[in-house]
C-alpha cells in the first residue's frame, strides 16, 4: 500500500522516496534525501515542511547522512533577534553517487546470501 505523499513534495521526489524505501532505506532518511535531491541548500525547517517529518526525525536522518559524508551543514547567524543560528543543509555527494553506494551494498549482501545458500546445498 502506497503511503500518502507529503504535501510539500513533488511526484518525482516522492518516487525517489518510494524507491529508496524498497531498498531498505529508512523512511526519514529517504524523505530527507528526496528533499535535498534538488541540490539546493535548505534549512531543517524547509525539510520538515517538504517531508512532513518532525524535527527529531530530521535530526536523526541528518546524523545518518553526515555519518556517510553525503551532506554538508553550514550555520548562518540570524539577521535579527536572538536564538540559535540557522543550519543549512546541502548534498555534497550527488544523488546518483549515493544510489551507486546503495547498489554496491545491496550487491554485496546478495552475494553473501547466495554464497550461504550454495554452502547449505553442499552440506545437504
C-alpha positions, 0 to 999 in steps of 0.5 A: 500500500502506497503511503500518502505523499507529503504535501510539500513534495513533488511526484518525482521526489516522492518516487525517489522516496518510494524507491529508496524505501524498497531498498531498505532505506529508512523512511526519514532518511529517504524523505530527507534525501528526496528533499535535498535531491534538488541540490539546493541548500535548505534549512531543517525547517524547509525539510520538515515542511517538504517531508512532513517529518518532525524535527527529531526525525530530521535530526536523526536522518541528518546524523545518518547522512553526515555519518556517510559524508553525503551532506554538508551543514553550514550555520548562518547567524540570524539577521535579527533577534536572538536564538540559535543560528540557522543550519543549512543543509546541502548534498555534497555527494550527488544523488546518483553517487549515493544510489551507486553506494546503495547498489554496491551494498545491496550487491554485496549482501546478495552475494553473501546470501547466495554464497550461504545458500550454495554452502547449505546445498553442499552440506545437504 
